[in-house]
Amino acid sequence: MAERPLIALNKSVPYETGLHWVVYAGPVLWIIVATVVSAWFRDAAATIFIFAIALFPTLIGFIRAGLVRRRTRFVLTTRRLTATTGILRQRSLELVINKIESIAINEPF
């Protein structure tokens, strides 16, 4: 998040962040489900087959979550709040601070 093309030089940036790592929960859930389902089978071929089927959506999910997490950012300046997201098509939302009633920032650890 080093580049700041939307921010003018006369504004200070008190806070800049991206998405939480919890976006990886879906692919991790696929791995857990595949492990639980394969535990029901005693056959090694069935276990390998289940993991092979679960591997494709898991890899796609990890790639998608990584791209979404990398391409989403939120910037709070002294004048506005900017949210930018999108992988193929970038969307930006800018809100003037005077029109925002409240902002809550919660960061674990």
N, CA, C and O of each residue as an XYZ file, in Angstrom:
436
protein
N       0.814     -1.184      0.000
C       0.000      0.000      0.000
C       0.863      1.254      0.000
O       0.528      2.235      0.664
N       1.947      1.234     -0.722
C       2.868      2.347     -0.727
C       2.402      3.476     -1.646
O       2.635      4.646     -1.344
N       1.751      3.146     -2.757
C       1.346      4.184     -3.681
C       0.041      4.819     -3.237
O      -0.870      4.132     -2.775
N      -0.044      6.140     -3.381
C      -1.230      6.884     -2.960
C      -1.631      7.869     -4.049
O      -1.449      9.075     -3.879
N      -2.169      7.389     -5.159
C      -2.472      8.299     -6.264
C      -3.677      9.191     -6.005
O      -3.798     10.238     -6.642
N      -4.566      8.823     -5.104
C      -5.785      9.592     -4.887
C      -5.631     10.662     -3.806
O      -6.565     11.420     -3.544
N      -4.466     10.723     -3.187
C      -4.290     11.607     -2.050
C      -3.439     12.800     -2.464
O      -2.337     12.636     -2.987
N      -3.953     13.988     -2.229
C      -3.203     15.196     -2.555
C      -2.092     15.405     -1.524
O      -2.103     14.814     -0.445
N      -1.155     16.245     -1.879
C      -0.001     16.457     -1.012
C      -0.329     17.252      0.245
O       0.404     17.153      1.229
N      -1.390     18.028      0.248
C      -1.700     18.866      1.398
C      -2.565     18.162      2.442
O      -3.003     18.807      3.395
N      -2.821     16.886      2.297
C      -3.629     16.137      3.255
C      -2.729     15.174      4.013
O      -1.809     14.594      3.436
N      -2.989     15.004      5.285
C      -2.248     13.990      6.035
C      -3.089     12.719      6.110
O      -4.318     12.776      6.058
N      -2.425     11.578      6.233
C      -3.088     10.283      6.264
C      -2.919      9.696      7.660
O      -1.903      9.060      7.943
N      -3.903      9.900      8.538
C      -3.769      9.328      9.880
C      -3.980      7.818      9.923
O      -3.507      7.161     10.851
N      -4.687      7.251      8.927
C      -4.966      5.814      8.979
C      -5.139      5.257      7.574
O      -5.833      5.842      6.743
N      -4.495      4.107      7.315
C      -4.632      3.400      6.045
C      -4.593      1.909      6.341
O      -3.733      1.441      7.087
N      -5.533      1.161      5.753
C      -5.613     -0.269      6.043
C      -6.162     -1.025      4.845
O      -6.537     -0.431      3.834
N      -6.202     -2.342      4.973
C      -6.766     -3.221      3.956
C      -7.717     -4.204      4.616
O      -8.167     -3.989      5.742
N      -8.019     -5.280      3.911
C      -8.920     -6.285      4.455
C      -8.224     -7.163      5.487
O      -7.005     -7.329      5.457
N      -8.993     -7.708      6.377
C      -8.508     -8.606      7.420
C      -8.142     -9.958      6.811
O      -8.649    -10.317      5.749
N      -7.273    -10.700      7.470
C      -6.843    -12.002      6.958
C      -7.959    -13.038      6.991
O      -7.779    -14.138      6.469
N      -9.088    -12.729      7.579
C     -10.194    -13.676      7.664
C     -10.784    -13.991      6.288
O     -11.591    -14.913      6.169
N     -10.400    -13.247      5.246
C     -10.868    -13.575      3.893
C     -10.368    -14.941      3.445
O     -10.889    -15.504      2.482
N      -9.361    -15.483      4.134
C      -8.852    -16.820      3.821
C      -9.649    -17.923      4.530
O      -9.288    -19.095      4.418
N     -10.708    -17.587      5.248
C     -11.480    -18.581      6.002
C     -12.187    -19.586      5.090
O     -12.290    -20.760      5.446
N     -12.667    -19.162      3.942
C     -13.348    -20.071      3.016
C     -12.468    -21.203      2.533
O     -12.865    -22.364      2.634
N     -11.273    -20.906      2.005
C     -10.389    -21.998      1.585
C      -9.956    -22.913      2.736
O      -9.815    -24.122      2.552
N      -9.749    -22.339      3.905
C      -9.381    -23.167      5.062
C     -10.544    -24.086      5.430
O     -10.337    -25.233      5.828
N     -11.767    -23.575      5.293
C     -12.950    -24.399      5.572
C     -13.031    -25.572      4.597
O     -13.420    -26.671      4.992
N     -12.671    -25.358      3.329
C     -12.634    -26.457      2.353
C     -11.665    -27.547      2.794
O     -11.971    -28.733      2.678
N     -10.506    -27.153      3.296
C      -9.529    -28.135      3.750
C     -10.057    -28.923      4.946
O      -9.873    -30.138      5.027
N     -10.712    -28.230      5.869
C     -11.264    -28.903      7.052
C     -12.362    -29.880      6.649
O     -12.403    -31.006      7.145
N     -13.254    -29.459      5.753
C     -14.337    -30.338      5.299
C     -13.763    -31.561      4.584
O     -14.236    -32.677      4.799
N     -12.755    -31.366      3.740
C     -12.147    -32.497      3.042
C     -11.489    -33.465      4.021
O     -11.539    -34.679      3.818
N     -10.884    -32.948      5.062
C     -10.259    -33.807      6.067
C     -11.298    -34.607      6.831
O     -11.114    -35.802      7.062
N     -12.386    -33.964      7.226
C     -13.440    -34.662      7.975
C     -14.114    -35.712      7.110
O     -14.363    -36.827      7.569
N     -14.413    -35.368      5.863
C     -15.074    -36.328      4.975
C     -14.156    -37.500      4.665
O     -14.608    -38.644      4.631
N     -12.869    -37.233      4.437
C     -11.948    -38.324      4.124
C     -11.666    -39.204      5.338
O     -11.218    -40.339      5.178
N     -11.917    -38.709      6.539
C     -11.726    -39.527      7.740
C     -12.756    -40.657      7.812
O     -12.524    -41.660      8.486
N     -13.884    -40.504      7.129
C     -14.919    -41.544      7.131
C     -14.514    -42.749      6.288
O     -15.020    -43.852      6.491
N     -13.607    -42.537      5.349
C     -13.200    -43.614      4.450
C     -11.898    -44.242      4.933
O     -10.981    -43.542      5.364
N     -11.826    -45.574      4.857
C     -10.603    -46.290      5.229
C      -9.707    -46.536      4.019
O      -8.536    -46.888      4.165
N     -10.257    -46.352      2.841
C      -9.534    -46.627      1.605
C      -8.635    -45.437      1.250
O      -9.085    -44.292      1.255
N      -7.371    -45.714      0.942
C      -6.435    -44.642      0.597
C      -6.796    -43.988     -0.725
O      -6.603    -42.783     -0.883
N      -7.316    -44.753     -1.679
C      -7.689    -44.193     -2.978
C      -8.846    -43.201     -2.831
O      -8.869    -42.166     -3.497
N      -9.809    -43.520     -1.955
C     -10.932    -42.605     -1.733
C     -10.456    -41.320     -1.063
O     -10.939    -40.237     -1.392
N      -9.523    -41.427     -0.136
C      -8.985    -40.248      0.544
C      -8.248    -39.344     -0.441
O      -8.419    -38.125     -0.410
N      -7.440    -39.928     -1.304
C      -6.714    -39.146     -2.305
C      -7.688    -38.494     -3.279
O      -7.490    -37.346     -3.678
N      -8.732    -39.213     -3.661
C      -9.737    -38.669     -4.573
C     -10.450    -37.468     -3.951
O     -10.663    -36.455     -4.619
N     -10.815    -37.579     -2.685
C     -11.518    -36.478     -2.009
C     -10.613    -35.253     -1.900
O     -11.051    -34.128     -2.141
N      -9.350    -35.476     -1.536
C      -8.433    -34.345     -1.444
C      -8.176    -33.724     -2.816
O      -8.023    -32.507     -2.923
N      -8.126    -34.538     -3.856
C      -7.922    -33.998     -5.200
C      -9.102    -33.135     -5.631
O      -8.915    -32.098     -6.268
N     -10.309    -33.557     -5.286
C     -11.496    -32.762     -5.619
C     -11.541    -31.483     -4.787
O     -11.935    -30.435     -5.297
N     -11.149    -31.548     -3.531
C     -11.175    -30.363     -2.665
C     -10.007    -29.424     -2.954
O     -10.065    -28.250     -2.588
N      -8.966    -29.906     -3.592
C      -7.797    -29.077     -3.849
C      -8.093    -27.954     -4.841
O      -7.608    -26.837     -4.659
N      -8.864    -28.219     -5.869
C      -9.150    -27.207     -6.889
C      -9.889    -25.992     -6.323
O      -9.413    -24.871     -6.504
N     -11.039    -26.161     -5.641
C     -11.693    -24.962     -5.093
C     -10.866    -24.284     -4.000
O     -10.980    -23.076     -3.791
N     -10.036    -25.060     -3.306
C      -9.193    -24.459     -2.276
C      -8.150    -23.549     -2.896
O      -7.938    -22.435     -2.418
N      -7.492    -24.011     -3.962
C      -6.496    -23.184     -4.629
C      -7.123    -21.942     -5.257
O      -6.578    -20.844     -5.147
N      -8.257    -22.117     -5.910
C      -8.960    -20.973     -6.494
C      -9.370    -19.996     -5.393
O      -9.260    -18.783     -5.570
N      -9.837    -20.511     -4.269
C     -10.238    -19.653     -3.151
C      -9.077    -18.881     -2.555
O      -9.216    -17.698     -2.244
N      -7.923    -19.537     -2.391
C      -6.747    -18.840     -1.866
C      -6.265    -17.759     -2.827
O      -5.892    -16.669     -2.393
N      -6.269    -18.047     -4.118
C      -5.837    -17.046     -5.101
C      -6.796    -15.863     -5.105
O      -6.363    -14.711     -5.107
N      -8.093    -16.141     -5.107
C      -9.093    -15.072     -5.115
C      -9.004    -14.223     -3.857
O      -9.029    -12.994     -3.932
N      -8.898    -14.880     -2.681
C      -8.810    -14.142     -1.418
C      -7.553    -13.282     -1.367
O      -7.589    -12.156     -0.872
N      -6.450    -13.807     -1.873
C      -5.218    -13.029     -1.896
C      -5.317    -11.808     -2.790
O      -4.857    -10.726     -2.425
N      -5.921    -11.981     -3.968
C      -6.093    -10.850     -4.871
C      -7.037     -9.800     -4.298
O      -6.762     -8.603     -4.373
N      -8.142    -10.247     -3.730
C      -9.102     -9.306     -3.139
C      -8.466     -8.559     -1.973
O      -8.650     -7.351     -1.826
N      -7.723     -9.279     -1.152
C      -7.088     -8.640      0.004
C      -6.022     -7.645     -0.438
O      -5.871     -6.581      0.163
N      -5.294     -7.987     -1.475
C      -4.235     -7.109     -1.945
C      -4.778     -5.870     -2.660
O      -4.166     -4.804     -2.594
N      -5.910     -5.996     -3.338
C      -6.447     -4.903     -4.138
C      -7.509     -4.069     -3.422
O      -8.157     -3.239     -4.060
N      -7.704     -4.263     -2.133
C      -8.676     -3.487     -1.370
C      -7.945     -2.652     -0.339
O      -7.107     -3.157      0.408
N      -8.269     -1.371     -0.305
C      -7.662     -0.525      0.713
C      -8.640      0.558      1.152
O      -9.527      0.975      0.407
N      -8.446      0.982      2.362
C      -9.242      2.040      2.958
C      -8.275      3.096      3.483
O      -7.347      2.781      4.228
N      -8.494      4.337      3.096
C      -7.608      5.428      3.496
C      -8.447      6.505      4.165
O      -9.442      6.971      3.609
N      -8.034      6.891      5.362
C      -8.673      7.977      6.100
C      -7.712      9.155      6.104
O      -6.631      9.077      6.689
N      -8.100     10.243      5.453
C      -7.282     11.453      5.450
C      -7.942     12.480      6.345
O      -8.966     12.211      6.972
N      -7.345     13.658      6.399
C      -7.929     14.714      7.229
C      -9.205     15.279      6.631
O      -9.968     15.952      7.324
N      -9.449     15.012      5.342
C     -10.628     15.571      4.682
C     -11.655     14.541      4.221
O     -12.833     14.870      4.081
N     -11.226     13.290      3.980
C     -12.167     12.318      3.426
C     -11.769     10.882      3.768
O     -10.647     10.606      4.190
N     -12.717      9.994      3.572
C     -12.505      8.560      3.697
C     -12.633      7.968      2.302
O     -13.634      8.185      1.620
N     -11.610      7.215      1.875
C     -11.588      6.631      0.542
C     -11.518      5.119      0.655
O     -10.670      4.587      1.372
N     -12.400      4.424     -0.047
C     -12.390      2.963     -0.116
C     -12.208      2.579     -1.583
O     -12.977      3.005     -2.444
N     -11.186      1.772     -1.857
C     -10.897      1.339     -3.216
C     -10.828     -0.178     -3.233
O     -10.133     -0.779     -2.413
N     -11.552     -0.808     -4.173
C     -11.570     -2.264     -4.274
C     -11.743     -2.678     -5.725
O     -12.182     -1.888     -6.560
N     -11.400     -3.904     -6.010
C     -11.620     -4.437     -7.345
C     -10.399     -5.134     -7.891
O      -9.273     -4.677     -7.695
N     -10.621     -6.257     -8.585
C      -9.524     -7.003     -9.188
C      -9.407     -6.621    -10.664
O      -8.366     -6.122    -11.090
N     -10.436     -6.844    -11.428
C     -10.421     -6.499    -12.844
C     -10.973     -5.097    -13.097
O     -10.501     -4.389    -13.986
N     -11.951     -4.711    -12.329
C     -12.566     -3.393    -12.450
C     -12.453     -2.714    -11.099
O     -13.019     -3.196    -10.118
N     -11.745     -1.622    -11.031
C     -11.521     -0.949     -9.759
C     -12.657      0.026     -9.470
O     -13.047      0.823    -10.324
N     -13.171     -0.055     -8.261
C     -14.236      0.829     -7.805
C     -13.726      1.638     -6.618
O     -13.062      1.101     -5.731
N     -14.039      2.927     -6.606
C     -13.610      3.801     -5.520
C     -14.815      4.523     -4.956
O     -15.749      4.876     -5.676
N     -14.771      4.733     -3.658
C     -15.818      5.473     -2.965
C     -15.132      6.493     -2.079
O     -14.251      6.146     -1.292
N     -15.529      7.739     -2.202
C     -14.960      8.793     -1.377
C     -16.080      9.480     -0.615
O     -17.086      9.893     -1.191
N     -15.887      9.591      0.672
C     -16.849     10.275      1.523
C     -16.152     11.439      2.213
O     -15.067     11.278      2.771
N     -16.774     12.602      2.173
C     -16.228     13.765      2.847
C     -16.434     13.594      4.353
O     -17.499     13.165      4.796
N     -15.417     13.928      5.125
C     -15.465     13.725      6.578
C     -16.621     14.477      7.216
O     -17.194     13.998      8.195
N     -16.978     15.644      6.688
C     -18.078     16.423      7.272
C     -19.413     15.689      7.189
O     -20.306     15.951      7.995
N     -19.563     14.784      6.239
C     -20.823     14.066      6.071
C     -20.858     12.729      6.789
O     -21.880     12.043      6.770
N     -19.752     12.347      7.425
C     -19.682     11.088      8.161
C     -19.996     11.367      9.619
O     -19.426     12.271     10.230
N     -20.913     10.576     10.170
C     -21.312     10.783     11.559
C     -20.313     10.178     12.535
O     -19.956     10.809     13.530
N     -19.852      8.940     12.251
C     -18.891      8.312     13.140
C     -18.096      7.245     12.386
O     -18.570      6.674     11.404
N     -16.893      6.995     12.863
C     -16.026      5.964     12.300
C     -15.486      5.157     13.468
O     -14.965      5.717     14.433
N     -15.611      3.844     13.376
C     -15.054      2.943     14.400
C     -13.986      2.084     13.753
O     -14.240      1.434     12.739
N     -12.789      2.075     14.333
C     -11.682      1.285     13.818
C     -11.303      0.276     14.898
O     -10.852      0.652     15.980
N     -11.489     -1.000     14.598
C     -11.124     -2.072     15.526
C     -10.054     -2.929     14.902
O     -10.264     -3.509     13.837
N      -8.902     -3.017     15.552
C      -7.811     -3.845     15.069
C      -7.395     -4.822     16.163
O      -6.980     -4.398     17.241
N      -7.499     -6.108     15.903
C      -7.021     -7.058     16.902
C      -5.504     -7.097     16.905
O      -4.862     -6.956     15.864
N      -4.951     -7.288     18.070
C      -3.497     -7.399     18.272
C      -2.791     -6.201     17.747
O      -1.565     -6.121     17.830
